[in-house]
Amino acid sequence: MSNFDHCFKKILVPLDGSKYSEKVLERVSDLVRAFDSKIILLYVIEKPLPINFLDRKEYLSILQKFGNKTLNKANDSLSKNGITAKTLLKKGNIVSEIEKVAKNEKCDLIVVGSKGLGAVTRLLLGSVSNKLAQYSPCSLLIVK
């Protein structure tokens, strides 16, 4: 038994529904086979800017449906490789929620894509992967 056998017992995989999320799942599948890891798939619904209450409620509903669809698609993809995953849907600041889940679930590794859903979002919010690189409570793997 090598020193690496228990290196990444729990891996957190935050998803955003982008094409980069698919690359992340491929890499995570490799890690599970190598380290016999447990996987947690996470989708965070970013709280929207204050807008009309009805619009906000409808917007959150759309985001929740997209989040569930993203998690189900990822879970199905992993299942085809014989991997079972726990799925979580959270609401809040994306980086803060990822950090909270990583701490609460005692994750050893967070795996994210290098890019997300768009340049405008990155410009406004800053890169999630960049923020996690600074503040993550555990190791971080950024997949290109």
N, C-alpha and C positions, 0 to 999 in steps of 0.2 A: 504494500500500500504506500503510495507516494504522498508527499506533503500536500499535493494539489487535490487529492480525492474529496476533501470536504471544503474546498475553497469557496465554492459558490453554491451553498445549500439552497438559498432562496434568491430568485432573480425577479426583480420588478421590471415590467415592460409597459411603460406608458405609451399609449397609442393616440394618434390624432386622425387616423383615416387616410393619411397621405400615402403615396406610393413608397415612401421611405419606410413606412411601418411594415410593409411586406418584406423588405430587405432585413429589417430588424428581426422579424419572425424566423427567417431562414437562419440567421446567426444564432438566435436563441435555441433553435432546434439542435444545432451543433453542440451548443454548450450543455444542454440537457443530456445529450448522449455522452458527452465527455465527463460530466461531473454528477450525473444523476440528480439534477437540481429540481426543485419545485418552482413552478412559475406562477406569478401573479400578473394578470393583465389589468391595466388601469386606463380608464378614460376619464378625463376631468372636463367638466363643463365649466368654462370660464364665465364668471358672473358678468352679465352685460352692463354696459353703461346705462345710467338711469334713463329710461324711456317710458312712454305711456304704459300704464299697468297692464292693460289688455295685450298690447303689443309685446311686452316683456314676457308675460305668461305664455303667449303663443310661441315666442322665440325660444324660450327655455324648453318648451315641449318639443319643438323641432330638434333642438340640440340633444335632448335626452334620447329621442328616437335614433338620431344619427349615432350617438354614443353607444347605444345598445346594439345597433346594427354593426358598428365597428368591432365591438367586443365579440359578438357572435361569429362574425366572419373570421376573426383571428383565432378564436377558440376552435372553430371548424377546421381551419388550416392546420393547427397543431394536432388536433384529433386524428387527422389523416396520417400523421407521423407517429401515432400511438402516444401522444403527450396530452396529459390532462392539465388544465390550468384553472386557477381560481380567478374569477372576474370581479372587478370592482368599478362602480360608477360613482364619482364624487363631484361635488359642486364647489367652486371656489377659485382661488388663484392657482394656476396650473403648477408652478414650481413649488409653492407652499404645500399643496396637496400631495404632490409626489414625495416631497421630503417627509411629510407626516406618515404616509403609508409606509415608506421605506423604514422609518424608525419603529412604528407600531408593529409591523410585520417582521422586524429584525432581518431585513434583506441584506445580503452580502454584496449584491451587484444591481445596478440599474443599467438597462440597455435602452438607448434611444437612437433615433435617426439623426443624422447631421442637419437635416432640413425638415421643415414641417410643411404646413399648408400654403405658405406664400410669403413673398418678400415684404408686402405691405404690413402684414401681421407682425413679421419679425422686426420691422422698423418701428412699429408702434409699441410692441410688448418686449422687444429684445429676444434674443434666441434662448429658447428653453434649455437647449443643451449647453450653451455658454453659462447660463445662470447655475445650472446643476453642477457644472464643472467647478464652480466656486463654492457652492454651498451644500453639496450632496453629503449625507451622513455616511455614505459607503462608497465603494469603488464605482466608477462610471465607465461604461463602454459606449462610445459614440460610433455608430455604424454609418459608413459612407456609401 
